[in-house]
Amino acid sequence: MSLVNLAHVCSHLQNASKARLGLTSIPVSKLHVNIALGLQREGFLSSVTLGGPTPPTPFHLQEQPEPEDLDEMAQTLKRQPWQAYPVDLAHPHKRPHIAEQLKRSEGHRPDDAVPLKPARRRLWLGLKYWQNEPVLRNMKLISKPTRRIWLTSEDLAKITRTREASYVKGLTHPGECMFLTTDRGILEARECVERRLGGMALCRVWG
């Protein structure tokens, strides 16, 4: 786990929010993906999309489909379960009807495909704004490469109640979140308290 790269991501997202960007990208890694999905869960990001060096089209950044569309999709997969598997556009003869539908889909470009080389992959993040102000204003690293901070569930219970514990300040800002790496994956501090888990503190985010 590279905390140096995570520090770069924290500063990059801060600067992108201050610059009022609607979309930005970060390098792809397991840690970055889990942090980005956690930020999306907590409402700091509008979308998380795996792509290449060029930004994905708005078609791939749409919000979640309506419940009616999900029901229709479930019925389709029940009748044709093979529809759940990805389409290989390089060999459209395998499933020509679905490949043709994807090619005709709105906003489809060859650049939207995820590159085969991992070094060329990027994680595209959609930033959120409310009343012309960024939702994600600050994102600070807690553990440093030279000093990693481990917290117990008791410490996290104090921190989530705005009290200081193990040299970590409490969560005092409205909507502030703290992410930790645990044996159950990357979790938010309040979720760790509910599950009675401890872990290494990664970063804290607030608006």
VOLORO-466617 format. One record per residue: residue number from 1; residue in three letters; x, y, z of N, C-alpha, C, O, CB in turn. Coordinates in steps of 0.1 Angstrom, whole numbers. Glycine has a CB too. Layout:
residues N
REC pos code   n.x   n.y   n.z  ca.x  ca.y  ca.z   c.x   c.y   c.z   o.x   o.y   o.z  cb.x  cb.y  cb.z
REC NUM  ALA     X     Y     Z     X     Y     Z     X     Y     Z     X     Y     Z     X     Y     Z
...
***
This chain:
residues 207
REC pos code   n.x   n.y   n.z  ca.x  ca.y  ca.z   c.x   c.y   c.z   o.x   o.y   o.z  cb.x  cb.y  cb.z
REC   1  MET     8   -12     0     0     0     0     9    12     0    17    14     9   -10     0    12
REC   2  SER     7    21   -10    15    33   -12     8    45    -6    -2    50   -13    19    35   -26
REC   3  LEU    12    50     5     6    62    11    10    74     3     4    85     4     9    63    25
REC   4  VAL    22    73    -4    26    85   -11    17    88   -23    13    99   -25    41    82   -17
REC   5  ASN    13    77   -30     3    79   -41   -10    84   -36   -17    92   -42     1    66   -48
REC   6  LEU   -15    79   -24   -27    84   -18   -26    98   -14   -36   106   -16   -31    75    -6
REC   7  ALA   -15   103   -10   -13   117    -7   -14   125   -19   -20   136   -19     1   120     0
REC   8  HIS    -9   120   -31   -11   128   -43   -25   128   -47   -30   138   -52    -3   121   -54
REC   9  VAL   -33   117   -45   -47   117   -49   -55   127   -40   -63   134   -45   -53   103   -47
REC  10  CYS   -52   128   -27   -58   137   -18   -56   152   -23   -66   159   -24   -53   136    -4
REC  11  SER   -44   155   -26   -41   169   -30   -47   172   -44   -52   183   -47   -26   172   -31
REC  12  HIS   -47   162   -53   -53   163   -66   -68   166   -65   -73   175   -73   -50   151   -75
REC  13  LEU   -75   158   -57   -90   160   -56   -93   174   -50  -103   180   -54   -96   149   -48
REC  14  GLN   -85   178   -40   -87   192   -34   -85   202   -45   -94   211   -46   -77   194   -23
REC  15  ASN   -75   201   -53   -72   212   -63   -82   211   -74   -86   222   -80   -58   210   -69
REC  16  ALA   -87   199   -78   -97   198   -88  -110   204   -84  -117   211   -92   -99   183   -92
REC  17  SER  -114   203   -71  -126   209   -66  -125   224   -65  -134   231   -69  -129   204   -52
REC  18  LYS  -113   229   -61  -111   244   -61  -112   250   -75  -116   261   -77   -98   247   -54
REC  19  ALA  -107   242   -85  -107   246   -99  -121   245  -105  -123   248  -117   -97   239  -107
REC  20  ARG  -131   239   -98  -145   237  -103  -145   228  -115  -153   230  -124  -151   251  -106
REC  21  LEU  -137   217  -114  -137   207  -125  -149   198  -123  -153   195  -112  -124   199  -126
REC  22  GLY  -156   194  -134  -167   185  -133  -162   170  -133  -169   161  -129  -177   187  -144
REC  23  LEU  -150   168  -139  -145   155  -141  -130   155  -140  -123   164  -145  -149   149  -155
REC  24  THR  -124   145  -133  -110   144  -131  -106   129  -131  -115   121  -129  -105   152  -119
REC  25  SER   -93   126  -132   -89   112  -132   -77   111  -123   -70   120  -120   -85   108  -147
REC  26  ILE   -76    98  -118   -65    94  -109   -60    81  -114   -67    74  -121   -70    94   -94
REC  27  PRO   -48    77  -110   -43    64  -114   -51    53  -108   -57    54   -97   -28    62  -110
REC  28  VAL   -51    41  -114   -59    30  -110   -51    21  -101   -40    17  -105   -64    22  -122
REC  29  SER   -56    18   -89   -51     8   -80   -62     3   -71   -73    10   -71   -39    14   -71
REC  30  LYS   -60    -8   -64   -71   -13   -56   -74    -3   -45   -86    -1   -42   -66   -26   -50
REC  31  LEU   -64     3   -39   -66    13   -29   -74    25   -34   -84    29   -28   -53    18   -23
REC  32  HIS   -70    30   -46   -77    42   -51   -92    38   -55  -101    47   -53   -70    47   -63
REC  33  VAL   -94    27   -60  -108    23   -64  -116    22   -52  -128    27   -52  -107     9   -71
REC  34  ASN  -111    16   -41  -119    14   -29  -122    28   -22  -133    30   -17  -112     5   -19
REC  35  ILE  -112    37   -22  -114    50   -17  -124    58   -25  -133    64   -20  -101    58   -16
REC  36  ALA  -123    57   -38  -133    64   -47  -147    59   -45  -156    67   -45  -129    63   -62
REC  37  LEU  -149    46   -44  -162    40   -42  -167    44   -28  -179    47   -27  -162    25   -43
REC  38  GLY  -159    45   -18  -163    50    -5  -167    65    -6  -177    68     1  -152    48     5
REC  39  LEU  -160    73   -13  -164    87   -15  -177    88   -22  -185    97   -19  -153    94   -22
REC  40  GLN  -179    79   -32  -192    80   -39  -204    75   -29  -215    81   -30  -192    71   -51
REC  41  ARG  -201    65   -21  -211    61   -11  -215    72    -2  -227    73     2  -206    48    -4
REC  42  GLU  -205    79     3  -207    90    12  -212   103     6  -215   112    13  -195    93    20
REC  43  GLY  -214   103    -7  -220   115   -14  -210   126   -18  -214   136   -22  -230   121    -5
REC  44  PHE  -197   123   -18  -187   133   -22  -185   132   -37  -181   143   -43  -174   131   -15
REC  45  LEU  -187   121   -44  -185   120   -58  -198   116   -65  -206   109   -59  -174   109   -61
REC  46  SER  -200   120   -77  -212   117   -85  -211   104   -93  -220    97   -95  -216   128   -94
REC  47  SER  -198   101   -97  -196    89  -105  -182    84  -104  -173    92  -102  -200    92  -120
REC  48  VAL  -180    71  -106  -167    65  -106  -166    56  -119  -174    46  -119  -163    57   -93
REC  49  THR  -158    59  -128  -158    52  -141  -144    48  -145  -134    56  -144  -164    60  -152
REC  50  LEU  -142    35  -148  -129    30  -153  -128    33  -168  -137    29  -175  -127    15  -149
REC  51  GLY  -117    39  -172  -115    42  -186  -101    44  -190   -92    38  -183  -122    55  -189
REC  52  GLY   -98    50  -201   -85    52  -206   -80    66  -204   -85    74  -195   -84    49  -221
REC  53  PRO   -70    71  -212   -65    84  -210   -75    95  -214   -74   106  -209   -53    86  -219
REC  54  THR   -84    92  -223   -94   103  -227  -106   102  -218  -110    91  -214   -98   101  -242
REC  55  PRO  -113   113  -215  -125   112  -206  -136   104  -212  -138   104  -225  -130   126  -203
REC  56  PRO  -143    96  -204  -155    89  -210  -166    99  -214  -167   110  -209  -160    79  -199
REC  57  THR  -174    94  -223  -185   102  -228  -196   103  -217  -197    95  -209  -191    97  -241
REC  58  PRO  -205   114  -218  -216   115  -208  -225   103  -208  -231   100  -198  -224   127  -212
REC  59  PHE  -225    95  -219  -234    83  -219  -230    73  -208  -238    67  -202  -234    76  -233
REC  60  HIS  -217    72  -205  -212    63  -195  -212    69  -181  -208    62  -172  -198    59  -199
REC  61  LEU  -215    82  -180  -215    89  -167  -229    91  -162  -231    99  -152  -207   101  -168
REC  62  GLN  -239    85  -168  -253    88  -164  -255    82  -150  -247    73  -146  -262    82  -174
REC  63  GLU  -265    86  -144  -268    81  -130  -274    67  -131  -276    62  -142  -278    91  -123
REC  64  GLN  -277    62  -120  -283    49  -119  -296    48  -127  -304    58  -127  -285    44  -105
REC  65  PRO  -299    37  -134  -312    36  -141  -324    36  -132  -323    34  -120  -312    24  -150
REC  66  GLU  -335    39  -138  -348    39  -130  -352    25  -126  -347    15  -132  -359    45  -139
REC  67  PRO  -360    24  -115  -364    10  -111  -371     2  -122  -369   -10  -122  -373    11   -99
REC  68  GLU  -378     9  -130  -385     2  -141  -375    -5  -151  -377   -16  -155  -395    11  -149
REC  69  ASP  -364     3  -153  -354    -2  -162  -347   -14  -156  -343   -23  -163  -344     9  -166
REC  70  LEU  -345   -13  -143  -338   -24  -136  -347   -37  -136  -342   -48  -138  -335   -20  -121
REC  71  ASP  -360   -35  -135  -369   -47  -135  -369   -53  -149  -368   -65  -151  -383   -43  -132
REC  72  GLU  -369   -44  -159  -368   -49  -173  -355   -57  -176  -355   -67  -183  -370   -38  -183
REC  73  MET  -344   -51  -170  -331   -58  -172  -331   -71  -165  -325   -81  -170  -320   -49  -166
REC  74  ALA  -337   -72  -153  -337   -84  -146  -345   -95  -153  -341  -107  -154  -343   -82  -132
REC  75  GLN  -356   -91  -159  -364  -100  -167  -356  -105  -179  -357  -117  -183  -377   -94  -172
REC  76  THR  -349   -96  -186  -341  -100  -197  -330  -110  -193  -328  -120  -200  -335   -87  -204
REC  77  LEU  -323  -107  -182  -313  -116  -178  -319  -130  -173  -312  -140  -174  -305  -110  -166
REC  78  LYS  -331  -130  -169  -337  -142  -165  -340  -151  -177  -338  -163  -177  -351  -140  -157
REC  79  ARG  -344  -145  -188  -346  -152  -200  -333  -155  -208  -332  -166  -213  -356  -144  -210
REC  80  GLN  -324  -146  -208  -311  -147  -215  -300  -144  -206  -294  -133  -206  -311  -138  -228
REC  81  PRO  -296  -153  -197  -285  -150  -187  -272  -147  -193  -264  -140  -186  -284  -162  -178
REC  82  TRP  -269  -151  -206  -256  -147  -212  -255  -132  -214  -244  -128  -217  -255  -155  -225
REC  83  GLN  -266  -125  -213  -265  -110  -215  -257  -103  -204  -253   -92  -206  -279  -104  -216
REC  84  ALA  -255  -110  -193  -248  -104  -182  -233  -104  -184  -226   -96  -177  -250  -112  -169
REC  85  TYR  -228  -111  -194  -213  -111  -196  -209  -100  -206  -217   -97  -215  -209  -125  -202
REC  86  PRO  -197   -95  -205  -193   -84  -213  -192   -88  -228  -190  -100  -231  -180   -78  -209
REC  87  VAL  -194   -78  -237  -193   -80  -251  -179   -78  -256  -173   -68  -252  -203   -72  -258
REC  88  ASP  -173   -87  -264  -160   -85  -270  -162   -78  -283  -165   -85  -293  -153   -98  -271
REC  89  LEU  -161   -65  -283  -163   -58  -296  -152   -61  -306  -155   -59  -318  -163   -43  -293
REC  90  ALA  -141   -67  -302  -131   -71  -312  -135   -83  -320  -130   -85  -331  -118   -73  -305
REC  91  HIS  -145   -91  -314  -150  -103  -321  -165  -102  -321  -171  -110  -314  -145  -116  -314
REC  92  PRO  -171   -93  -329  -185   -91  -328  -193  -103  -334  -205  -105  -331  -189   -79  -336
REC  93  HIS  -186  -112  -341  -193  -124  -346  -198  -133  -335  -207  -141  -337  -185  -132  -356
REC  94  LYS  -192  -132  -323  -196  -141  -312  -210  -137  -308  -218  -146  -305  -186  -139  -300
REC  95  ARG  -213  -124  -307  -227  -120  -303  -230  -107  -312  -229   -96  -307  -227  -116  -288
REC  96  PRO  -233  -109  -325  -234   -98  -334  -245   -88  -330  -243   -76  -332  -236  -103  -348
REC  97  HIS  -257   -93  -325  -268   -84  -323  -265   -75  -312  -269   -63  -312  -280   -92  -320
REC  98  ILE  -258   -80  -301  -255   -71  -289  -244   -61  -293  -245   -50  -289  -252   -79  -277
REC  99  ALA  -234   -66  -300  -223   -57  -304  -228   -46  -313  -223   -35  -312  -212   -65  -311
REC 100  GLU  -237   -49  -322  -243   -39  -330  -251   -29  -322  -250   -17  -325  -252   -45  -341
REC 101  GLN  -258   -33  -312  -265   -24  -303  -256   -14  -296  -259    -3  -295  -274   -32  -293
REC 102  LEU  -245   -20  -291  -235   -11  -284  -229    -1  -293  -226    10  -289  -224   -20  -277
REC 103  LYS  -226    -5  -305  -220     4  -315  -230    15  -318  -225    27  -321  -216    -3  -328
REC 104  ARG  -243    12  -318  -252    23  -321  -256    31  -309  -264    41  -311  -265    16  -328
REC 105  SER  -252    27  -297  -256    34  -285  -251    48  -285  -240    51  -291  -251    26  -273
REC 106  GLU  -258    57  -279  -255    71  -279  -242    74  -272  -239    69  -261  -266    79  -272
REC 107  GLY  -233    81  -279  -220    85  -273  -210    75  -273  -199    77  -267  -223    89  -259
REC 108  HIS  -211    64  -280  -201    53  -280  -189    58  -289  -191    62  -300  -207    40  -285
REC 109  ARG  -177    56  -284  -165    59  -291  -155    48  -289  -156    42  -278  -159    73  -287
REC 110  PRO  -147    45  -298  -136    35  -296  -127    39  -284  -122    30  -277  -128    33  -308
REC 111  ASP  -126    52  -281  -117    56  -270  -122    52  -257  -115    52  -247  -114    71  -271
REC 112  ASP  -136    50  -256  -142    47  -243  -138    33  -238  -140    30  -226  -157    48  -244
REC 113  ALA  -132    24  -246  -129    11  -242  -117    12  -232  -109    20  -233  -125     2  -254
REC 114  VAL  -118     3  -222  -107     2  -212   -94    -4  -218   -95   -14  -224  -111    -6  -199
REC 115  PRO   -83     3  -217   -71    -2  -224   -67   -15  -218   -69   -18  -206   -59     9  -222
REC 116  LEU   -60   -23  -226   -56   -36  -222   -43   -34  -213   -41   -42  -203   -52   -45  -234
REC 117  LYS   -35   -24  -215   -23   -22  -207   -28   -15  -194   -34    -4  -194   -13   -13  -214
REC 118  PRO   -25   -21  -182   -29   -14  -170   -23    -1  -168   -30     8  -161   -25   -23  -158
REC 119  ALA   -12     2  -173    -5    15  -171   -13    26  -178   -12    38  -174     9    15  -176
REC 120  ARG   -21    23  -188   -29    33  -195   -43    35  -190   -50    44  -194   -30    30  -210
REC 121  ARG   -47    28  -180   -60    29  -174   -60    40  -164   -51    43  -157   -64    16  -167
REC 122  ARG   -72    47  -164   -74    58  -155   -88    56  -148   -97    51  -154   -73    72  -162
REC 123  LEU   -89    61  -136  -102    61  -129  -107    75  -129  -102    85  -123  -100    57  -114
REC 124  TRP  -119    77  -136  -125    90  -139  -135    92  -128  -144    84  -126  -131    91  -153
REC 125  LEU  -134   104  -121  -143   107  -110  -151   119  -113  -145   129  -118  -134   109   -97
REC 126  GLY  -164   119  -111  -172   130  -112  -174   138   -99  -178   132   -89  -186   126  -118
REC 127  LEU  -170   151   -99  -171   159   -87  -185   165   -86  -191   168   -96  -160   170   -87
REC 128  LYS  -189   167   -73  -202   172   -70  -201   187   -65  -192   190   -58  -210   163   -60
REC 129  TYR  -212   194   -68  -213   208   -63  -227   211   -58  -237   205   -64  -209   218   -74
REC 130  TRP  -228   219   -48  -241   223   -42  -241   238   -40  -233   243   -33  -244   215   -29
REC 131  GLN  -251   244   -47  -252   259   -46  -239   266   -50  -234   275   -43  -256   263   -32
REC 132  ASN  -233   261   -61  -221   266   -67  -209   264   -57  -199   271   -59  -223   281   -70
REC 133  GLU  -209   255   -48  -198   253   -39  -195   238   -40  -204   229   -40  -201   257   -24
REC 134  PRO  -182   234   -40  -178   220   -40  -182   212   -28  -181   217   -17  -163   219   -42
REC 135  VAL  -187   200   -30  -191   192   -19  -178   186   -12  -178   185     0  -199   180   -24
REC 136  LEU  -168   183   -20  -155   179   -14  -145   191   -14  -140   194   -25  -149   167   -22
REC 137  ARG  -143   197    -3  -134   208    -2  -120   204     3  -110   209    -2  -140   218     8
REC 138  ASN  -120   195    13  -107   191    19  -106   176    20  -116   169    23  -106   197    33
REC 139  MET   -94   171    17   -91   157    18   -77   156    23   -67   158    15   -93   149     4
REC 140  LYS   -75   151    35   -62   151    42   -58   137    45   -66   129    49   -62   160    54
REC 141  LEU   -45   134    43   -39   122    47   -37   121    62   -32   131    68   -26   119    40
REC 142  ILE   -40   110    69   -38   109    83   -25   101    86   -16   107    92   -50   102    90
REC 143  SER   -24    89    82   -12    81    83    -2    87    73    -5    90    62   -14    66    81
REC 144  LYS    11    87    77    22    91    68    30    79    64    30    69    72    30   102    75
REC 145  PRO    38    80    53    46    68    50    56    65    61    60    53    63    54    71    37
REC 146  THR    60    75    69    70    72    80    63    70    93    69    67   103    79    84    81
REC 147  ARG    49    72    94    42    71   107    28    67   104    19    75   101    43    84   115
REC 148  ARG    26    54   105    12    48   103     5    48   116    10    43   126    13    34    96
REC 149  ILE    -8    52   116   -16    53   128   -26    42   128   -34    42   119   -22    67   129
REC 150  TRP   -26    34   138   -36    23   139   -46    27   150   -42    31   161   -29    10   142
REC 151  LEU   -58    25   148   -69    28   157   -77    16   160   -80     8   152   -78    40   152
REC 152  THR   -81    15   173   -90     4   177  -105     9   176  -107    21   173   -88     0   192
REC 153  SER  -114     0   177  -128     4   176  -132    14   187  -141    22   185  -137    -8   177
REC 154  GLU  -126    13   199  -128    22   210  -123    36   206  -130    46   209  -121    17   223
REC 155  ASP  -111    37   200  -106    50   195  -116    56   185  -118    68   186   -92    48   189
REC 156  LEU  -120    48   176  -129    53   166  -143    58   172  -148    67   167  -132    42   155
REC 157  ALA  -147    51   182  -160    55   188  -158    69   194  -167    78   194  -164    46   200
REC 158  LYS  -146    72   200  -144    86   205  -142    96   194  -148   107   195  -131    86   214
REC 159  ILE  -136    92   183  -133   101   172  -146   105   165  -148   116   161  -124    95   162
REC 160  THR  -155    95   163  -168    98   157  -177   107   166  -187   112   161  -175    85   153
REC 161  ARG  -174   108   179  -181   116   188  -174   129   190  -176   136   201  -184   109   201
REC 162  THR  -166   133   181  -158   146   181  -147   147   191  -142   158   194  -168   158   183
REC 163  ARG  -143   136   197  -133   136   207  -120   131   201  -120   123   192  -137   128   220
REC 164  GLU  -109   135   207   -96   131   202   -91   118   208   -94   115   219   -85   142   205
REC 165  ALA   -85   110   199   -80    97   204   -67    93   196   -67    94   184   -91    86   203
REC 166  SER   -57    88   203   -45    83   196   -39    94   187   -35    91   176   -47    70   189
REC 167  TYR   -39   106   192   -33   118   184   -41   121   171   -36   128   163   -19   115   181
REC 168  VAL   -53   116   170   -62   119   159   -73   127   163   -80   123   173   -67   106   152
REC 169  LYS   -75   139   157   -86   148   161  -100   142   158  -101   134   148   -85   161   155
REC 170  GLY  -110   145   165  -123   140   162  -129   146   150  -125   156   144  -132   143   174
REC 171  LEU  -140   140   145  -147   144   133  -157   155   137  -168   153   142  -155   132   126
REC 172  THR  -152   168   136  -160   179   140  -167   187   129  -177   194   132  -151   189   148
REC 173  HIS  -163   185   117  -169   192   106  -182   185   101  -183   173   102  -160   193    94
REC 174  PRO  -192   192    97  -205   186    92  -202   177    80  -196   181    70  -215   197    88
REC 175  GLY  -207   164    82  -205   155    71  -191   149    69  -188   143    59  -209   161    58
REC 176  GLU  -182   152    79  -169   147    78  -168   132    79  -175   126    87  -160   154    88
REC 177  CYS  -159   126    70  -158   112    70  -143   108    71  -134   116    67  -164   105    57
REC 178  MET  -140    97    77  -126    92    78  -126    77    73  -135    69    77  -121    93    93
REC 179  PHE  -117    74    65  -116    61    59  -104    53    65   -93    59    67  -115    61    44
REC 180  LEU  -106    40    67   -96    32    73   -94    19    65  -104    15    58   -99    29    88
REC 181  THR   -83    13    65   -81     0    59   -81   -10    70   -74   -10    80   -67    -1    51
REC 182  THR   -90   -20    69   -93   -30    79   -91   -44    72   -89   -45    60  -107   -29    85
REC 183  ASP   -93   -54    80   -93   -68    74  -105   -71    66  -106   -82    60   -91   -78    85
REC 184  ARG  -115   -62    67  -127   -63    59  -127   -54    47  -138   -52    40  -140   -61    67
REC 185  GLY  -116   -47    44  -115   -38    33  -115   -23    38  -113   -21    50  -127   -40    23
REC 186  ILE  -117   -14    28  -117     0    32  -131     4    37  -140     2    30  -113     9    19
REC 187  LEU  -131     9    49  -144    12    55  -143    26    61  -133    31    64  -148     2    66
REC 188  GLU  -155    32    63  -156    45    69  -156    43    84  -160    32    89  -169    53    65
REC 189  ALA  -152    53    92  -150    52   106  -163    47   113  -163    39   122  -146    65   112
REC 190  ARG  -175    53   110  -187    49   116  -191    35   114  -197    28   122  -199    59   112
REC 191  GLU  -188    30   102  -191    16    98  -181     7   106  -186    -4   110  -189    14    83
REC 192  CYS  -169    11   109  -160     4   117  -165     3   131  -164    -8   138  -146    10   117
REC 193  VAL  -171    14   136  -176    14   150  -188     4   151  -189    -4   161  -181    28   154
REC 194  GLU  -196     4   141  -208    -6   141  -203   -20   141  -209   -29   147  -217    -3   129
REC 195  ARG  -193   -23   133  -188   -37   132  -177   -40   142  -173   -51   143  -182   -39   118
REC 196  ARG  -174   -30   151  -164   -32   161  -150   -36   155  -145   -46   159  -169   -42   171
REC 197  LEU  -146   -29   145  -134   -32   138  -124   -20   140  -128    -9   141  -136   -34   123
REC 198  GLY  -111   -23   140  -101   -13   140   -93   -14   128   -95   -23   119   -91   -15   153
REC 199  GLY   -84    -5   126   -75    -5   114   -66     7   113   -65    15   122   -84    -6   101
REC 200  MET   -60     8   102   -51    19    99   -58    31    93   -65    29    83   -39    15    91
REC 201  ALA   -57    43    99   -63    55    94   -57    59    81   -44    60    80   -63    66   104
REC 202  LEU   -65    62    71   -59    65    58   -61    80    55   -51    88    54   -66    58    46
REC 203  CYS   -73    85    55   -76    99    51   -89   104    57   -98    95    61   -75   102    36
REC 204  ARG   -91   117    58  -103   123    62  -108   133    52  -100   140    46  -102   130    76
REC 205  VAL  -121   134    50  -127   142    39  -139   150    45  -146   145    53  -132   133    27
REC 206  TRP  -139   163    42  -151   171    46  -153   182    36  -144   185    27  -149   176    60
REC 207  GLY  -165   188    36  -168   198    26  -167   212    32  -169   222    25  -183   196    22
***
